[in-house]
Amino acid sequence: MKVLVALAFVAILGSLGSALWFMMRDGQDGKAKTSNMARALAFRVGFSVLLFVCILVAWKLGYIQPTGIPAGQ
């Protein structure tokens, strides 16, 4: 599970980095640059949602247990 979370964070950071690269890259065709940046940001949102769903499923199946402050305090 830790490996999956680490890979998801690397994918999220990679998508953010590529979106920054497309945003900062100078080009003549502004539409293509915006399209590439939007695609990279869409992948980031998809990776984030996938990570959240995987964490919820792992919790529901009992693979991970919540820790921290007990409820009601």
N, C-alpha and C positions, 0 to 999 in steps of 0.2 A: 504494500500500500504506500509506503514511504517513497518507493521508486516512482510509482505512478504520479504522486503529488509533485515530486521533484521534476519529473519530465513535463508535467503540465505547466509548472511555473517557468521552466526554460522555454517552452513553446509560447507562453504568454509574453515573456520578455523579448523573445525573438520577433514576435509579431509587432510589438511596440517599436522595437529597433528598426525593423524594415519600414514601418509606417513613417518613422522619423526620417529615415534615409530618403524615402520617396518624397516627403514634404520638403526636405532641404535641398534636394537635387535640382539643379538648374536645368531647365529644358525649354524648348520652343513650344511644345504642345502641352498646354496646361491641362487639357481634359484627360490625357493619358496619365499624367502625374496624379491627378485627383482620383482617377479610377483605381490606380494601383494602391494609393494610400487608403482609400475606402475599403478595398478588398483586404488589405492587411489588418485594418481595424476590425473588420467583420470577423476575420479569423480569430482575433484576440477575444472578441465577445463570445464566439463559439467555444473556444478553449476554456474560458472562464465558466461558462454555463456547464460545460461537460465536467469540469473539475467539481463544481458544486453538486451536480447530480451524482457523480461517483462517490463523493463523501457522504451524501445522504443515503445512498444505497448501501454503502459499507456500514454505516451506523445502523441501519434498519436490519441488516443481516447479521449484525453482531461482530463484524470484523474489527471495529474500533469502538471504544467506549469513551463517553464524555468525562472530562475531569474538570476540576476547578471549584468554583463557589457552589455549595449546595443550593438547591432551589428553595425559596422561601426565606432567605436571610437577607 
